[in-house]
Amino acid sequence: MVLKSINPYTLQTEAEYTTFSKVQIDQALILAQKAYLDWRQTSFSKRRDLLLQVAQLLRSKKDELARLITTEMGKVLTESHAEIEKCANHCQYFATHSETFLQDVTVQTKAHRSLISFEPIGAVLAIMPWNYPFWQVFRYLAPTLMAGNVSLLKHAPNVIGCGIAIEKLLHEAGFPIGAFQHLILNTNDIEQIIQADIVRGVTLTGSESAGSSVATLAGKHIKKSVLELGGSDPFIVLKDADTAKAAHVAVQSRFLNAGQACICAKRFIVVTEVFDDFIQAFQKEMQSYKQGDPLNPHIKVGPMARIDLAQKLKSQLDHSVAKGARILVGGEVSQCAFTPTLVDRILPEMVIFQEETFGPLAAILRVNHPQEAIYIANQSRYGLAASLWTNDIEQAYHLARKIEAGNVFVNSLAYSDSKLPFGGIKKSGFGRELSDYGQKEFTNIKTIVIEEA
């Protein structure tokens, strides 16, 4: 099977790639087994030096790699540069802190000595999406390699070039052959890999349906899985919020990466007292978010990554408008270009409330008080992230604990940080990435009890 890399702005085919044969997959699994036996024995200092070299290469090749991201999936070039820089910082963080995160923990018991160790388990299969084609990979890869595991990557079909580039970076940095392998796969090949003895865990970032399918296979073969799936993140604005600042961040959050991020704010829930002010400020901010050529430094919103994605979003919009939603700004679609769109008169039974809207579409709802805002925010099958805006910090602390999400940000854009655990609840998945919590997901948390002879 041939996979094509198609530039979403020009619709030109940039490259074609042939998927791996069964024989090639078997060879990759054998190589992973061999590499793991050696890699797990390496010192933290050795792993640290190699990962720091990756960070250096990411920065030295930033222009080249950023252009590759933009060409393959349409992200504006400034955001592509920021993605590469974030990957470099992430590599530095786990290179520096992993030895501390994974050191033995002594526990006082009646035994002579009791401790918990965190040991590598084998190969981790990663199934990664196209929307952040470098960050999503390095987010799991840096802690995985530093823990002494090896990894196999199945990247999204439209960003195969990014997967190849990442593998080349690690080889250039000095990582041993087989420590990280990028496999060009059909979806039907995934079970062959999951069932292999060397594969001890599966991590997936993607859609709810993809997560369900992969978790089913992982469960069938008794392999641990971590899933970071969709989101319909609420952005709650209370009456004492700084509405101008909130609107500025709201627009940034919704239209970052052309709205194609699980952690983008999608449902804007605003109390009546500031509803009109917020909408006015939101529309004013939107004026600077022009859509066009993602290589143009003056453009803030590029095309969506594929035509089918733009068509799906248009269908969600049309269904909601038919139920009474009103388009205030935007709503035009041409091939991959979906103009930044603002919609109000939203009801919880509408498609753009119930489903994840993966593109530049903002839906605004009016509520009467904070308790109603929290209730509406929680009326979602998803629970990835949320943003809450108020000047009453004490109230924010209590309300944040009532929001059903894996991440809550007060007076801030929702974002991922290497230092903090990241993940969701409900249909947004399970398990955590990032921080020491995420790094330990794919380790053998081993109890060792020693008694006197």
N, C-alpha and C positions, 0 to 999 in steps of 0.2 A: 504494500500500500504506500502511496506517495502523499506526503503532507506538504502543504504549501504555506509559505510565509507571504501574506498579502498586506501591503501597506494600506492601512485603512483610510488614509487621506487621498492617495492617488489611485488606489485599487489596483496597483500594479503588483505582479508577483515578484517578490524579491529573491526567493530561493525555494528549492524543492528538496525534500528529504525522504528517504526510503526507510520504512519502519524495519525494526530488527526481526530477523528470523528466529525460530525456536532455538536453533543451534546457537545463534549469537547470544540469546538470553541465557541459555545454559552456561555458556562460556563466561558471561558476566557474573553469574552466581558463583561459579568456581573461583573466579578471580577475587570476588568479594570475600569468600571464605579464607583464601590464602592471605589476603591483605589484612583481614581482621586479626588473625593469629599473631601477626607481627605488630600491627598498630596498637593493639591493646596493651602491649608490653612497653610502649614508648613512654618516656617521662613527660610530666607536665611541661617542663622547660622546653623539650623538643617540640611538643605540640604548639606551645605558645609562640615560639620563634617562627614556625611555619605560618601560623594564622596571622601574625603581625606582618609577615611578608605579603600575605594576601591583601591585607589592608593597604599596604603601600602600593601594590600593583593596581588596586581599584582606583586609588587617587591618581596615579600616574597615567592611567588609561581612561580617565573619567570622560573626556570628550568623546572618545571612540565608543565607549560602552553606552553612554547616554544616548547617542545618536542611534545606536542599535535598538534600544528600547523604544524610542520614538518611532522609528521606521517600522518596527514589528507590531506595536499595539496602539500607537497614536497619542501617547502622553506628550504634553507640551515639553519642550526641551529643558526648560528651567526645572520642572518637576523631575525629569529624568536625571539631571545632574544631582538634585537633592537626594534621589533614591540611592544613587551610587555612594554618595557621601555617608548616608545613613548606614549602608552596609559596611563601609570601612570603619565607622565608629563602633558598630556592633561587634565586628571582629576584634577590635582592640579591647572592648569591654570583657568579652569572654576569654580572650587570651590572658587578660590580667587577673580575672577573678575566679576562674574555674577551679583552680587548685584549692582555694579557700572554700568554695561552695561544696566541693566533693570530698573534703577531708572527713575522716572518721569522727563519729559522735559517740562519746562515752556516756553510758547510762548507769546510774547507781542501782544495783540490784543485790540480792543475797549472794550472787556468784562472785568469784575472785575478780573477774573482769567481764563486763558486758559492753558491747559496742555495736554500732551500726555503720556499715561501710556502703559506699555507692560505687558499684562496679559496672563496667561496660557489659552489654548483652549480646552484641552481634551487629548485624546490618539493619538499618532503618530504611524502609522504603518510603519515599516522599512523593506525593502526588500533588503538584503545585499548579496554581492558576496563572493566568496571563496578566492580571491587572497590575501587579507589582512583580515583574518577572525576575528581578534580582533580589529585592528585599524578602519576598516570601521564601525564597530558597535559603538565603543566608540567615534568616530569622531562626530556622530550625538547624541549619547546617553547622554554624559556629559552635553552639553548645553540644551538638551531637558528636562532632569530631573531637572536641576537647574532653569529652567524657570517655573517649577511647573506642567509640563505635565507628563503623564505616557506614556509607550511605549509597543508596541507589535512587536516582531521581527520574521520575516520569514527569516531564514538563508539559504544559498545555500545547496543543498542536500548532497554534499560531505564533508561539515564541520559542521555537526549537533553536533558533540562532542564539538566543540568550542562554539556553541551557548548555549549548556547545561552548560558548564563551566562558561560562563559569567553570566548566571542566578544564578548559585550557589554562585559566587563571591558577587553579589549584596545582596543576602539573608544573606550571612555570614557577610557582612559589616553592616547589620542592616536595609536595605531598606525594607519598608513594602511589604507584599505579594500583588502582583498585580501591583506594580509600574513599574515593568519590567517583561514581560513574553515572553519566547521563545516558539514559536509554531512550531511544526513539520507539515508542510503543503504540500499539492499538489498545483500546480499552479491554478487548478480549484477552490480552496477554497478562493482565494484572494478577489474576488468580495463580498463574504459573509461578509468579514471583513470590506472592504472599505465602504460598504453601511450602516454599523452600525452607529447609532447616536453618540456613544461615540468617534468614530474615526473621527478626524477633519483634519488630514493631512497625507500625504504619502510621504516618502522619499525613493528613490531607487538609488542605485549605481549598474550599470550593463551595458548590451549591449544596442545598439540603438533600437533593436526590442523589448526588454523587457521594455525599457523606454516608447516606443510608446504605448504598450499594457496597461501598468499601468496608464499612463497619460490619456488614453482614458477612463478607468474605473473611475479614479478620477474626470475627467471632467463630466462624466455622472452623478455622484452622488454629484457634487458640493463640492469637497474636494480639498484643496490646495495640490500641489505636488512640490517637489524639485527633480530634476533629475541630476545625475552626470553620464554621459554615456561614450562612447568610445572616443579615441583620436588617432590622427596620428601626434604626436607632431614633429614640425620641430626643428632641431638643426643647426643653421646657423653659419658658420665660415667665417669671412671676412679676407682680405689679411693682416691686421695688428694684427691679433689675435696671442696669444701664442699657437701655434698649438700643442705643446707637452702637455700642460696643458689641452687644449680643448679635445684632443684625450683621455687623461686619464679619464676625466669626461664623455666623450661620451660613452666610453666602460662601465663605471660604470652605467650610466643612462640606456643604452640599455639592459644590462644583469642582472641588479638588479631583484631579484625575478624571475629569468629565463625569463626575458622580459615580465612578465605577470602583467603589471600595466598600467592603462590608461595614467598615466603621464610620462611613459617612453619615452625618445626620440626614434623616429622611422624613420624619414626621415632626413638624414644628407645632408645638402645643403651647398656646399663648393665652394668658388670662385676659379677660375682657377689658380691664382698665388700660392696658398698653397694647391691645391688639392692633388698632389702627396705626399707632406710632411705629410699631414693629414692622408692619407690612410696608409702610411708606419708606422706612429706612432700608428694608430688604430690597425693595425695587430700585432705590437709588444706588445701592451697592452693586446690583446686578448690571447696571449700565456699563461698568468697566470690564465685564466678563464677555468679551467678544470671542466668537468661535471662528476658527480658520486653520491655516497651515500650522501644525504644531512645531515646525522648525523656525517659525517667525517669533522672535523674542518678545514681540508686543502682543501676542495672542495668549490669552489665559485659559481657553478651553479648546481642546482638540476634538477630533472626531471620536465617536465610540469605536470600540475595537473591531466590531464586525457588523455587517448589515443586519444579520438576524437579531442581534442584540438591540439595535435601534428599532427594529420592527416590533419586537416584543414589548419594549417600553411604550411605543406608540399605541399598541393594543391595550395595555394597562390604562393608559391615559384616556383613550376613547371609551372604554367600558365605564370609567368613573365619571366622565363628562355626561354620558348617557344617564347616569344615576343622579345627576345634579351638581357635580363639581364644576367650578368655573375657572377657566384659564385667564389669568391676569397678565401674564407675560409669556411669550414663546409658544411652544407647541408645534413648531414646524420641523419636518423631517425630510432629509434628502440623502439617500444612501446611508453612509455612516454618520452623517452630521445630524444631531438632534439638538436643536437650539436650547439653551438654558431656559427652563420653564418653571413658572410659579403658579400654583393652583390653590384656590381656597374653597370654602363651603364643603369641606371634607367630612364624611361620616364614617364611623368605624366599620360599616358593612361594605364600603367601597374597596375595590381591588387594590388601589394605591395605598390603602391603609393596611390591608390584610397581607399583602405580598411584599417581598423585597423589590424595590424599584432601583434597578442597577443602572443608573444613568443620571443625567442632569435634570432631575425633576424634583421640585420641592413642593410638599403638600402641607398646608397650614390649617390648623384646627383652633377654634375658639373654645375656651373653658371658663368657668365662673370662679374657681378658687383652687388653691394648691392641691387639696385632696382629690378634686376631680381630675386635675392634671396628672397626678400619680396613677389614679385609676385608669385613665385613658392610655397612659404610657405603657401600663402593664397588660393592656388588652391586645397582646401581640403574641404570636407563636414564637417570636424570636427574643433573645435576651443577650445581645452582645455588648453594646455600650450605650451610654446615655450622657446627656449634657444638661445641667441644671443651672439656671441663671437667677441670682438673687443677691441682694446686699446683706441679707440676714444670714450670717455664716452659721449661727447656732441652728436656725431652722433648716438650712441646707444640709447640715450634718445628719439630722434626724430624717429628712426626706430622702436623702441619698440611700439610706439603709432600707428604705421601703421600695426602691426601684428594683425591679427584677431584671438585673443585668450583671454581667461579669465585670464590667468596668463603668464607673460613674465619675464624671468630671464636673466640678463646680466652677462656673465662670471661666470655662476653658474649652478650647477645641478638644475633642476626643482624639487620642493618638496612642500609638504603641511606643513603649520605652524599654530598652534592654534591661533596665533595673527593676521593672514591675511585671508581675505575672499578667498574661494576656489570654483571654478566652471567653467563652460564653456559656449560657445555660439554655434550657429549653431546646428549641430547634436550631439554636446557634452553635450547638456542639457540646463537646466535653473535653476535659483535660486542659492543661495550660502550657503555653509557650513562654519564653523569656524568663529572666530572673533565675534564682536558684531553684524555684519551684518547677519551672519549665524544664530546666536542664535535667532534673532528677526523674522526669517522666519516663525516659528511656534508659534508666539504670536499674541494676539489680540492687534493690535496697535490702542488703543482707544483714541479718542479725547474727552476731558471733558471741557466744557465751563460753567463757573459759573457767573451769573449776580447777582447784589445786589437784595435783596428781595424788 
